[in-house]
Amino acid sequence: MSEPAPEHPLGLYQFNTLDMDGRADYVWQHGDYITGAIDEQGRSNYYALPGFFVEVELFDTGDAIAAVIAFTTGTRYDRMLRHVDLNRLV
């Protein structure tokens, strides 16, 4: 019996072709959790994948996912960095 083919990491553009459920599943399977954020912009969790980051936006109440958005720079990146606890990384 042959082994299944290894999974190849998706790049940013391939990731963005997935629907929201597919993006969420891919993040849960392959992403590394970085930090969470609760502030005036809402609630989000941030993950790292090879070559890009992902913000999982949550609705204000409950744990339902509002959006799964890939990014590399910009305001999402800045917000993620503001919430990283450097003491936790040491």
C-alpha positions, 0 to 999 in steps of 0.5 A: 500500500502506498503512502499518501502524497505529502501535502504541499504548502499553499502560497498566498494566492492559492490560499485566497482561492479557497472559500472561507471554510477552506481557509479556516480548515487550512489555518487550523491544520497548518498555521502557527498561532501567534496572538489574539487581539481584543480592542476597538476594532473587534476580536481576532486571532492571528496565525503564521503560514509560510510566506504570509499571516492570517487574521481570523476575525470573530463576531463580537459575541460567541466564537463564530468566525466572521472572516479569514483574511490573509495578509503580509503587510499593512494595518492588519500586520501593524495591529497583530504586532501591537498585540504580540507578547514578547515575554511569551516568546522568550 
